[in-house]
Amino acid sequence: MTASLHLSVPHDSGNIDILSAETPSDIRLAIREDGAAKFYQWFYFRLTGAKDTRCRLTIENAAGASYVPGWSNYHVCASYDLDHWFRVETKYKDGQLIWEHEPQTQSVYYAYFAPYPIERYRSFVADVACSPLADQLPLGETVDGEPLDLLRIGTPGEGKPNLWVIARQHPGETMGSWWMEGFLPRLLDDSDAVAMALRDQAVTYVVPLVNIDGSRRGHLRTNAAGKDLNREWAEPSAEMSPEIFHIRHKMDELGCDFFLDVHGDEAIPNNFIAGAEGVPNWSQVQQQRLDQFKTSLAQLSPAFQTKEGYPVDAPGTANLKIAANAIAHRFDCLSMTLEMPFKDANVLPDPEVGWSPDRCADLGRSCLDAIWAVFPKLKQR
């Protein structure tokens, strides 16, 4: 490595192994696995000392990543100030992810998607909890002993629907946290008519960051014990998947009439909803709720679409270990997974920033309107 060139990995959410960095024109890298699991694709690191120098960076183990189709048409995220993130032209060739970039400042950050550090998360939750319209409730601890945050918006009352919204079961899917920065502030807006109505007529429970341990450790998909939390909902463990154990216990205690789980998808370059059509108790009412939510969101947000998405499970074949399926089956409610892209979206593409933090937050705000649109149907049986 040259005297002026330096690569470093942030302790908060960082991930990369530096194989070789002797010259700016040949920086060789590898992504670390998720600690106790074999998943990997998330990366986040800093390069310093290369201002006005053409650099070529290569991730050598890209072919072994968890979702190799995700590299197709993908462009790396970069930032000089950790605020504005832009895209750098990238190619996947011969099993390697390669990009060339000439930094305009002495320090530049590269990441799979715009990172959402734990300190930003703590500051965001503290700000939300200071609102007189929000209550911060005890929920339990993660494997590493971090407190899980549960926020309640709205006053519990007889007959009021209980709405649940969670994000980042998979820690590398940071778009879920950026989405929360649109959703939660709008829900707490004391001048927004939709927010006011929802606060008056329902109670919304929000877990803004489920997988805190994995997020801090720079994991793609698993918690500190190596568990994919979105495969733990059938039989969550207090020792190995306490995050889901505590959330599901609280849902059983309070009830659930609506569930939205916010994620990111590596391969599909669009925003979409995955429903729970394959659960054993799927009904016409369930289908009507799902269709209305998706149709409403597509009308409210031009960034959302309904043509692309996951294949629909055949009746009775849903994996009940997955959150959206488990909750639909357990509570007979509208239960969905919202997926956002790591790449730029095919709908309304923006080559400069791709799908970005600001666009995630904007979709979060729009989802509040979609919830209100389907609200009258939530209690129908």
Secondary structure, 3 states (H helix, E strand, C coil): CCCCCEEECCCCCCECEEEECCCCCCEEEECCCCCCCCCCCCCEEEEECCCCCCEEEEECCHHHCCCHHHHCCCCEEEECCCCCCEEECEEEECCEEEEEECCCCCEEEEECCCCCCHHHHHHHHHHHHCCCCEEEECCCECCCCCECCEEEECCCCCCCCEEEEEECCCCCCCHHHHHHHHHHHHHCCCCCHHHHHHHHHCEEEEECCCCHHHHHHCCCCCCCCCCCHHHCCCCCCCCCCHHHHHHHHHHHHHCCCEEEEEEEECCCCCEEEECCCCCCCCCHHHHHHHHHHHHHHHHHCCCECCCCCCCCCCCCCCCCCCHHHHHHHHHCCEEEEEEEECCCCCCCCCCCCCCCHHHHHHHHHHHHHHHHHHHHHCCCC
